[in-house]
Amino acid sequence: MKRKKIALWAVSGAASLSLVSGCASNEGTKVEGKPADSGKQQQPIVIDWMNYPGAIMENSYGQTFLENKFNIKLKKVYPIAYDDYKKKQQLMLTSGEVPDVLFVFDPGDLNKYASQGLLAEVPFSTIEKYAPRTKANLDKQAPQGWFYSQSGGKNYGVPTFYYTGQFHTKQAWRTDLLQKAGITKIPETIDEMTQAFAALKKIGVYGMSSNGQSYYNQFHSLFGAFGVMPTQWMEKDGKVVNGAVQPEAKEALAVLSDWYKNGYIDPEFVTGKDLIPKFAAGKYAFMDAASATATDESDPNSVISAVKKVDPNGKVEFGPLPKGPRGQTGGWAWGTAGNIWAFGKQVEKDPAKLQKALEILDALQNDEQTWLALAWGEKGKHWDFKDPAKSPSGGLKRLSPYDDVNKLQAEGMPELSNGTMYWGGQPNLDLNGNYNANKEKAKLYNHSVSDIFGKSDILPSSGKFWSDLIKLKTETYAAIIRGDKPVSSFDDFVKQWNDKGGAQLEKEANEMYKQVKK
């Protein structure tokens, strides 16, 4: 499926595919927010902006910078943890409290809010007028994002970029544990992993663990070895199907069930908790959900730094995605679009506020110094170059105490430095440009698999069925792996999936895909 076709369909031919550069020079000096208008100062526009989730504090550095830079007043901040954000947002909107600007995680949520009349329609022409660089960049680099912001044929927001979404999580091995078990080569196939896990068991180490609570990250690379990625939509034999209910998924579950029965999988995987602490403590040897910074010893929050605190002789190395019986590999990737910035219905009656919000989003995405100030903060206070001789291309490092996630978020900056609390990923200024010494590691062994629509809950009836379906999938898979249910129960699961809305979503997926391919 060509991206150009997606863009043309999604934006009804309104997309311009030219890339407009908005990067300033990267001198790395202290950045202070100043009002853009140097003439007569106007009264600040008051905006109720529900920021990206984090423990942001009132009058933080980030809030002050944004207010001074753009001559606005943020009505309040929302110090909500990532895991609680979606639930609290839904409760807040249900009670009638709708922010002017709000970060929305998924298309299913946006569809729900739009159908309830809570969101303002934002025509593509308006985005092109007040956020032209962002519009052009999305059309060219992440056109599937326009699927996310639309509902009922209308557009309700601005998608975010997720440059790192073209990469799956890394396969990290405790090679020191492999060596203790007599394994001298990082396993590359399912059979080699089975042999390694058997050897690790003899020294009291589990082969692997996973996040059993995650519908997408639950042993994802093992399913990729069999050619599917539950719960992504994929094209197979000329039609669109969901990976969760394919026979290949049953094959993968049979292997995982056998590994669990043999004691190769941490039985606490189902909780999804303490994956890094257990890896650092040497409880298991293979992690298929590590980040590109996992082996970066200069990063105090990296996996290797956690390992070294427990065992100074510990070693962590990246390995390839496991290869299955038919030579297949794959890891879950989200694609280059991420989430959505949406706007409360009331903003339709306040065009000046919408204009200002779009101008801010455009600056955060395209003005290097503005992005740097809100993603990293002040040089010398919040960050410095890892290698001054290489300046940004050598990577940046957080300075104490802002290498502590909680203190960093309290300042109004996100843990993930390729975005800000008021935007999303920044492809042109991070991995695709400067500021990241780990960009080559992100590309290492990459064989990503993305949903053909970008996100699985993009379909018209997703809001009605999707949450129940992913709950059914997550619980059933975990039960089969643990042996609570036999592998043969997968066939019952397929029937349940289809009865609970899976068949309807498959019908809609095929209809949408036909439109895209026209």
Helices and strands as residue ranges (DSSP letters): H 3-10, E 45-47, E 49-50, H 61-70, E 72-74, H 82-94, E 101-104, H 107-115, H 124-130, H 132-141, H 145-148, E 150-151, E 154-155, E 157-161, G 163-166, E 170-174, H 175-180, H 190-202, E 206-208, H 220-224, E 233-236, E 239-242, G 243-245, H 247-261, G 267-271, H 275-280, E 284-290, H 303-310, E 316-319, E 331-333, E 337-343, G 345-349, H 351-366, H 368-375, E 383-385, G 391-394, E 396-398, H 405-410, H 439-443, E 448-450, G 456-458, H 462-482, G 487-489, H 490-497, I 498-502, H 503-517
